[in-house]
């Protein structure tokens, strides 16, 4: 590797000319990530399964040229079509952020409530869908020769404590997938997991201000996370942590200590 290549892969402050696809782009973490990456000059494409008009309205508030595409991460044919659409519109993909997911609170002691159907739905979204999204976009990421995948995981993946047991297991699977693909895709594509603790969003149904306040009181930093905390870590993966791959970056305010 020559010095010019070394410099091209060095830490950087800007993302001008890069194209970032954010799966789950209309969620709280997806939106916060879009704002940060767009501010650094990247073109952002939101991959989502919601109302395209709402997504268009949001990307219209960002500086630069951006887009959105509707697809379910649990439908590989839709993902393949989405990848082709992004290629047609932007000609490249350099960054893929996997922030889509699903959970439902079930006490760890209530094994009967964790039904087969719920387990399948959780793994379909949190592991199979994430893998399928990578599979759809990895050819373009390889063409970039400086590709990056960031998977939004959870500290539940290594603590075993979370909204339910299947969710924790699915996130452990995400972290293992990150490590495995880091070897498989190197050196053209780096892959990292960002592992939040409790985040102030609507992702986990039923969690509100009371839960957040009680949780914050037990944490070393005395606050729960906000979507911008996770987005900042994702930004760091693309800008500062460019000699890292296969790792899990914990953003939890010390909750897992």
ZALUM-450970 format. One record per residue (C-alpha): residue number from 1; residue in three letters; chain; x, z, y. Coordinates in steps of 0.05 Angstrom, whole numbers. Example, Ala and Ser with C-alpha at 12.3 -4.5 7.8 and 13.67 -1.06 7.14 Angstrom:
BEGIN
pt zake 1&voro ALA&torkol A&X 246&Z 156&Y -90
pt zake 2&voro SER&torkol A&X 273&Z 143&Y -21
END
This chain:
BEGIN
pt zake 1&voro UNK&torkol A&X 0&Z 0&Y 0
pt zake 2&voro UNK&torkol A&X 30&Z -21&Y 66
pt zake 3&voro UNK&torkol A&X 30&Z 18&Y 132
pt zake 4&voro UNK&torkol A&X -26&Z -25&Y 161
pt zake 5&voro UNK&torkol A&X -71&Z -8&Y 102
pt zake 6&voro UNK&torkol A&X -53&Z 65&Y 109
pt zake 7&voro UNK&torkol A&X -74&Z 65&Y 182
pt zake 8&voro UNK&torkol A&X -139&Z 29&Y 165
pt zake 9&voro UNK&torkol A&X -157&Z 86&Y 118
pt zake 10&voro UNK&torkol A&X -135&Z 142&Y 165
pt zake 11&voro UNK&torkol A&X -183&Z 190&Y 199
pt zake 12&voro UNK&torkol A&X -222&Z 157&Y 255
pt zake 13&voro UNK&torkol A&X -267&Z 176&Y 312
pt zake 14&voro UNK&torkol A&X -314&Z 116&Y 313
pt zake 15&voro UNK&torkol A&X -355&Z 75&Y 264
pt zake 16&voro UNK&torkol A&X -362&Z 11&Y 304
pt zake 17&voro UNK&torkol A&X -379&Z -49&Y 261
pt zake 18&voro UNK&torkol A&X -398&Z -7&Y 201
pt zake 19&voro UNK&torkol A&X -467&Z -10&Y 168
pt zake 20&voro UNK&torkol A&X -497&Z 53&Y 139
pt zake 21&voro UNK&torkol A&X -557&Z 54&Y 92
pt zake 22&voro UNK&torkol A&X -593&Z 122&Y 91
pt zake 23&voro UNK&torkol A&X -639&Z 132&Y 31
pt zake 24&voro UNK&torkol A&X -692&Z 182&Y 51
pt zake 25&voro UNK&torkol A&X -678&Z 159&Y 121
pt zake 26&voro UNK&torkol A&X -743&Z 184&Y 151
pt zake 27&voro UNK&torkol A&X -733&Z 256&Y 127
pt zake 28&voro UNK&torkol A&X -703&Z 310&Y 170
pt zake 29&voro UNK&torkol A&X -632&Z 303&Y 144
pt zake 30&voro UNK&torkol A&X -637&Z 227&Y 142
pt zake 31&voro UNK&torkol A&X -659&Z 224&Y 215
pt zake 32&voro UNK&torkol A&X -606&Z 272&Y 238
pt zake 33&voro UNK&torkol A&X -554&Z 232&Y 202
pt zake 34&voro UNK&torkol A&X -579&Z 167&Y 232
pt zake 35&voro UNK&torkol A&X -573&Z 196&Y 302
pt zake 36&voro UNK&torkol A&X -501&Z 218&Y 291
pt zake 37&voro UNK&torkol A&X -477&Z 154&Y 257
pt zake 38&voro UNK&torkol A&X -510&Z 109&Y 308
pt zake 39&voro UNK&torkol A&X -478&Z 149&Y 365
pt zake 40&voro UNK&torkol A&X -410&Z 132&Y 334
pt zake 41&voro UNK&torkol A&X -426&Z 57&Y 335
pt zake 42&voro UNK&torkol A&X -452&Z 46&Y 264
pt zake 43&voro UNK&torkol A&X -513&Z 3&Y 250
pt zake 44&voro UNK&torkol A&X -563&Z 45&Y 211
pt zake 45&voro UNK&torkol A&X -614&Z 21&Y 160
pt zake 46&voro UNK&torkol A&X -667&Z 71&Y 138
pt zake 47&voro UNK&torkol A&X -689&Z 63&Y 66
pt zake 48&voro UNK&torkol A&X -755&Z 98&Y 57
pt zake 49&voro UNK&torkol A&X -824&Z 93&Y 26
pt zake 50&voro UNK&torkol A&X -866&Z 112&Y 86
pt zake 51&voro UNK&torkol A&X -897&Z 77&Y 145
pt zake 52&voro UNK&torkol A&X -852&Z 21&Y 170
pt zake 53&voro UNK&torkol A&X -880&Z 26&Y 240
pt zake 54&voro UNK&torkol A&X -859&Z 99&Y 245
pt zake 55&voro UNK&torkol A&X -789&Z 81&Y 220
pt zake 56&voro UNK&torkol A&X -784&Z 23&Y 269
pt zake 57&voro UNK&torkol A&X -804&Z 68&Y 326
pt zake 58&voro UNK&torkol A&X -750&Z 118&Y 307
pt zake 59&voro UNK&torkol A&X -693&Z 67&Y 300
pt zake 60&voro UNK&torkol A&X -715&Z 38&Y 366
pt zake 61&voro UNK&torkol A&X -692&Z 102&Y 399
pt zake 62&voro UNK&torkol A&X -622&Z 94&Y 373
pt zake 63&voro UNK&torkol A&X -566&Z 58&Y 410
pt zake 64&voro UNK&torkol A&X -546&Z -8&Y 379
pt zake 65&voro UNK&torkol A&X -576&Z -53&Y 326
pt zake 66&voro UNK&torkol A&X -611&Z -19&Y 268
pt zake 67&voro UNK&torkol A&X -664&Z -32&Y 216
pt zake 68&voro UNK&torkol A&X -708&Z -4&Y 161
pt zake 69&voro UNK&torkol A&X -730&Z -25&Y 92
pt zake 70&voro UNK&torkol A&X -786&Z 2&Y 48
pt zake 71&voro UNK&torkol A&X -769&Z 18&Y -24
pt zake 72&voro UNK&torkol A&X -779&Z 74&Y -74
pt zake 73&voro UNK&torkol A&X -714&Z 101&Y -103
pt zake 74&voro UNK&torkol A&X -750&Z 109&Y -170
pt zake 75&voro UNK&torkol A&X -763&Z 33&Y -174
pt zake 76&voro UNK&torkol A&X -700&Z -6&Y -189
pt zake 77&voro UNK&torkol A&X -732&Z -73&Y -174
pt zake 78&voro UNK&torkol A&X -751&Z -49&Y -104
pt zake 79&voro UNK&torkol A&X -681&Z -23&Y -93
pt zake 80&voro UNK&torkol A&X -651&Z -89&Y -114
pt zake 81&voro UNK&torkol A&X -697&Z -125&Y -64
pt zake 82&voro UNK&torkol A&X -679&Z -74&Y -11
pt zake 83&voro UNK&torkol A&X -605&Z -86&Y -21
pt zake 84&voro UNK&torkol A&X -615&Z -161&Y -15
pt zake 85&voro UNK&torkol A&X -655&Z -150&Y 49
pt zake 86&voro UNK&torkol A&X -600&Z -108&Y 80
pt zake 87&voro UNK&torkol A&X -548&Z -160&Y 61
pt zake 88&voro UNK&torkol A&X -590&Z -216&Y 92
pt zake 89&voro UNK&torkol A&X -599&Z -177&Y 157
pt zake 90&voro UNK&torkol A&X -532&Z -144&Y 166
pt zake 91&voro UNK&torkol A&X -483&Z -179&Y 119
pt zake 92&voro UNK&torkol A&X -450&Z -116&Y 93
pt zake 93&voro UNK&torkol A&X -457&Z -43&Y 74
pt zake 94&voro UNK&torkol A&X -401&Z 6&Y 85
pt zake 95&voro UNK&torkol A&X -435&Z 74&Y 79
pt zake 96&voro UNK&torkol A&X -491&Z 97&Y 33
pt zake 97&voro UNK&torkol A&X -523&Z 165&Y 45
pt zake 98&voro UNK&torkol A&X -569&Z 191&Y -10
pt zake 99&voro UNK&torkol A&X -614&Z 242&Y 24
pt zake 100&voro UNK&torkol A&X -679&Z 227&Y -13
pt zake 101&voro UNK&torkol A&X -705&Z 277&Y -62
pt zake 102&voro UNK&torkol A&X -763&Z 319&Y -88
pt zake 103&voro UNK&torkol A&X -778&Z 390&Y -108
pt zake 104&voro UNK&torkol A&X -834&Z 440&Y -116
pt zake 105&voro UNK&torkol A&X -826&Z 516&Y -117
pt zake 106&voro UNK&torkol A&X -833&Z 547&Y -186
pt zake 107&voro UNK&torkol A&X -808&Z 617&Y -201
pt zake 108&voro UNK&torkol A&X -750&Z 618&Y -250
pt zake 109&voro UNK&torkol A&X -788&Z 668&Y -292
pt zake 110&voro UNK&torkol A&X -849&Z 623&Y -300
pt zake 111&voro UNK&torkol A&X -825&Z 574&Y -353
pt zake 112&voro UNK&torkol A&X -895&Z 549&Y -368
pt zake 113&voro UNK&torkol A&X -905&Z 527&Y -296
pt zake 114&voro UNK&torkol A&X -845&Z 482&Y -301
pt zake 115&voro UNK&torkol A&X -883&Z 428&Y -337
pt zake 116&voro UNK&torkol A&X -855&Z 367&Y -371
pt zake 117&voro UNK&torkol A&X -886&Z 323&Y -318
pt zake 118&voro UNK&torkol A&X -855&Z 362&Y -261
pt zake 119&voro UNK&torkol A&X -787&Z 362&Y -295
pt zake 120&voro UNK&torkol A&X -791&Z 286&Y -304
pt zake 121&voro UNK&torkol A&X -812&Z 276&Y -231
pt zake 122&voro UNK&torkol A&X -754&Z 319&Y -205
pt zake 123&voro UNK&torkol A&X -701&Z 284&Y -247
pt zake 124&voro UNK&torkol A&X -731&Z 215&Y -232
pt zake 125&voro UNK&torkol A&X -723&Z 227&Y -157
pt zake 126&voro UNK&torkol A&X -661&Z 271&Y -153
pt zake 127&voro UNK&torkol A&X -617&Z 241&Y -207
pt zake 128&voro UNK&torkol A&X -643&Z 175&Y -234
pt zake 129&voro UNK&torkol A&X -666&Z 151&Y -166
pt zake 130&voro UNK&torkol A&X -600&Z 170&Y -134
pt zake 131&voro UNK&torkol A&X -561&Z 135&Y -188
pt zake 132&voro UNK&torkol A&X -605&Z 73&Y -183
pt zake 133&voro UNK&torkol A&X -594&Z 71&Y -108
pt zake 134&voro UNK&torkol A&X -519&Z 73&Y -118
pt zake 135&voro UNK&torkol A&X -524&Z 19&Y -171
pt zake 136&voro UNK&torkol A&X -563&Z -26&Y -124
pt zake 137&voro UNK&torkol A&X -515&Z -20&Y -65
pt zake 138&voro UNK&torkol A&X -447&Z -11&Y -98
pt zake 139&voro UNK&torkol A&X -431&Z -86&Y -101
pt zake 140&voro UNK&torkol A&X -434&Z -88&Y -25
pt zake 141&voro UNK&torkol A&X -396&Z -23&Y -18
pt zake 142&voro UNK&torkol A&X -341&Z -52&Y -61
pt zake 143&voro UNK&torkol A&X -338&Z -114&Y -18
pt zake 144&voro UNK&torkol A&X -326&Z -69&Y 42
pt zake 145&voro UNK&torkol A&X -262&Z -44&Y 8
pt zake 146&voro UNK&torkol A&X -272&Z 19&Y 50
pt zake 147&voro UNK&torkol A&X -339&Z 41&Y 22
pt zake 148&voro UNK&torkol A&X -367&Z 111&Y 24
pt zake 149&voro UNK&torkol A&X -424&Z 144&Y -14
pt zake 150&voro UNK&torkol A&X -449&Z 213&Y 8
pt zake 151&voro UNK&torkol A&X -497&Z 248&Y -39
pt zake 152&voro UNK&torkol A&X -539&Z 304&Y -9
pt zake 153&voro UNK&torkol A&X -537&Z 357&Y -64
pt zake 154&voro UNK&torkol A&X -552&Z 432&Y -60
pt zake 155&voro UNK&torkol A&X -518&Z 498&Y -72
pt zake 156&voro UNK&torkol A&X -571&Z 506&Y -126
pt zake 157&voro UNK&torkol A&X -529&Z 459&Y -167
pt zake 158&voro UNK&torkol A&X -475&Z 512&Y -177
pt zake 159&voro UNK&torkol A&X -511&Z 577&Y -163
pt zake 160&voro UNK&torkol A&X -570&Z 562&Y -208
pt zake 161&voro UNK&torkol A&X -616&Z 592&Y -155
pt zake 162&voro UNK&torkol A&X -664&Z 546&Y -119
pt zake 163&voro UNK&torkol A&X -736&Z 523&Y -114
pt zake 164&voro UNK&torkol A&X -739&Z 515&Y -189
pt zake 165&voro UNK&torkol A&X -694&Z 509&Y -250
pt zake 166&voro UNK&torkol A&X -702&Z 434&Y -258
pt zake 167&voro UNK&torkol A&X -683&Z 424&Y -185
pt zake 168&voro UNK&torkol A&X -620&Z 464&Y -195
pt zake 169&voro UNK&torkol A&X -603&Z 425&Y -258
pt zake 170&voro UNK&torkol A&X -615&Z 358&Y -224
pt zake 171&voro UNK&torkol A&X -568&Z 377&Y -167
pt zake 172&voro UNK&torkol A&X -515&Z 399&Y -216
pt zake 173&voro UNK&torkol A&X -522&Z 330&Y -246
pt zake 174&voro UNK&torkol A&X -512&Z 299&Y -177
pt zake 175&voro UNK&torkol A&X -447&Z 337&Y -168
pt zake 176&voro UNK&torkol A&X -422&Z 314&Y -237
pt zake 177&voro UNK&torkol A&X -442&Z 243&Y -221
pt zake 178&voro UNK&torkol A&X -403&Z 247&Y -156
pt zake 179&voro UNK&torkol A&X -340&Z 269&Y -193
pt zake 180&voro UNK&torkol A&X -348&Z 217&Y -247
pt zake 181&voro UNK&torkol A&X -361&Z 159&Y -200
pt zake 182&voro UNK&torkol A&X -303&Z 181&Y -155
pt zake 183&voro UNK&torkol A&X -257&Z 160&Y -212
pt zake 184&voro UNK&torkol A&X -296&Z 98&Y -230
pt zake 185&voro UNK&torkol A&X -304&Z 69&Y -160
pt zake 186&voro UNK&torkol A&X -236&Z 86&Y -130
pt zake 187&voro UNK&torkol A&X -200&Z 62&Y -90
pt zake 188&voro UNK&torkol A&X -250&Z 14&Y -59
pt zake 189&voro UNK&torkol A&X -306&Z 66&Y -53
pt zake 190&voro UNK&torkol A&X -302&Z 140&Y -40
pt zake 191&voro UNK&torkol A&X -358&Z 187&Y -60
pt zake 192&voro UNK&torkol A&X -373&Z 258&Y -38
pt zake 193&voro UNK&torkol A&X -428&Z 309&Y -45
pt zake 194&voro UNK&torkol A&X -453&Z 351&Y 14
pt zake 195&voro UNK&torkol A&X -484&Z 415&Y -12
pt zake 196&voro UNK&torkol A&X -531&Z 451&Y 36
pt zake 197&voro UNK&torkol A&X -563&Z 519&Y 28
pt zake 198&voro UNK&torkol A&X -629&Z 535&Y 61
pt zake 199&voro UNK&torkol A&X -645&Z 483&Y 115
pt zake 200&voro UNK&torkol A&X -701&Z 489&Y 167
pt zake 201&voro UNK&torkol A&X -744&Z 430&Y 145
pt zake 202&voro UNK&torkol A&X -807&Z 414&Y 107
pt zake 203&voro UNK&torkol A&X -770&Z 393&Y 44
pt zake 204&voro UNK&torkol A&X -790&Z 453&Y 3
pt zake 205&voro UNK&torkol A&X -866&Z 462&Y 7
pt zake 206&voro UNK&torkol A&X -890&Z 531&Y 27
pt zake 207&voro UNK&torkol A&X -826&Z 554&Y 61
pt zake 208&voro UNK&torkol A&X -839&Z 574&Y 133
pt zake 209&voro UNK&torkol A&X -813&Z 619&Y 189
pt zake 210&voro UNK&torkol A&X -822&Z 683&Y 149
pt zake 211&voro UNK&torkol A&X -779&Z 657&Y 91
pt zake 212&voro UNK&torkol A&X -727&Z 630&Y 139
pt zake 213&voro UNK&torkol A&X -722&Z 695&Y 178
pt zake 214&voro UNK&torkol A&X -715&Z 738&Y 115
pt zake 215&voro UNK&torkol A&X -664&Z 691&Y 86
pt zake 216&voro UNK&torkol A&X -623&Z 688&Y 149
pt zake 217&voro UNK&torkol A&X -617&Z 764&Y 150
pt zake 218&voro UNK&torkol A&X -582&Z 763&Y 83
pt zake 219&voro UNK&torkol A&X -531&Z 709&Y 101
pt zake 220&voro UNK&torkol A&X -461&Z 721&Y 128
pt zake 221&voro UNK&torkol A&X -473&Z 674&Y 188
pt zake 222&voro UNK&torkol A&X -542&Z 704&Y 200
pt zake 223&voro UNK&torkol A&X -579&Z 639&Y 207
pt zake 224&voro UNK&torkol A&X -605&Z 584&Y 162
pt zake 225&voro UNK&torkol A&X -582&Z 513&Y 169
pt zake 226&voro UNK&torkol A&X -613&Z 458&Y 210
pt zake 227&voro UNK&torkol A&X -612&Z 384&Y 191
pt zake 228&voro UNK&torkol A&X -557&Z 372&Y 242
pt zake 229&voro UNK&torkol A&X -511&Z 418&Y 203
pt zake 230&voro UNK&torkol A&X -517&Z 373&Y 143
pt zake 231&voro UNK&torkol A&X -513&Z 310&Y 184
pt zake 232&voro UNK&torkol A&X -448&Z 334&Y 216
pt zake 233&voro UNK&torkol A&X -417&Z 344&Y 147
pt zake 234&voro UNK&torkol A&X -439&Z 273&Y 128
pt zake 235&voro UNK&torkol A&X -408&Z 247&Y 192
pt zake 236&voro UNK&torkol A&X -343&Z 283&Y 174
pt zake 237&voro UNK&torkol A&X -342&Z 248&Y 107
pt zake 238&voro UNK&torkol A&X -342&Z 182&Y 143
pt zake 239&voro UNK&torkol A&X -293&Z 199&Y 199
pt zake 240&voro UNK&torkol A&X -248&Z 258&Y 185
pt zake 241&voro UNK&torkol A&X -247&Z 270&Y 110
pt zake 242&voro UNK&torkol A&X -222&Z 201&Y 91
pt zake 243&voro UNK&torkol A&X -171&Z 226&Y 41
pt zake 244&voro UNK&torkol A&X -225&Z 262&Y 1
pt zake 245&voro UNK&torkol A&X -265&Z 236&Y -58
pt zake 246&voro UNK&torkol A&X -303&Z 269&Y -115
pt zake 247&voro UNK&torkol A&X -310&Z 335&Y -79
pt zake 248&voro UNK&torkol A&X -371&Z 377&Y -61
pt zake 249&voro UNK&torkol A&X -372&Z 401&Y 11
pt zake 250&voro UNK&torkol A&X -413&Z 465&Y 19
pt zake 251&voro UNK&torkol A&X -454&Z 474&Y 83
pt zake 252&voro UNK&torkol A&X -492&Z 538&Y 71
pt zake 253&voro UNK&torkol A&X -474&Z 591&Y 123
pt zake 254&voro UNK&torkol A&X -443&Z 632&Y 68
pt zake 255&voro UNK&torkol A&X -507&Z 639&Y 27
pt zake 256&voro UNK&torkol A&X -471&Z 624&Y -38
pt zake 257&voro UNK&torkol A&X -417&Z 677&Y -28
END
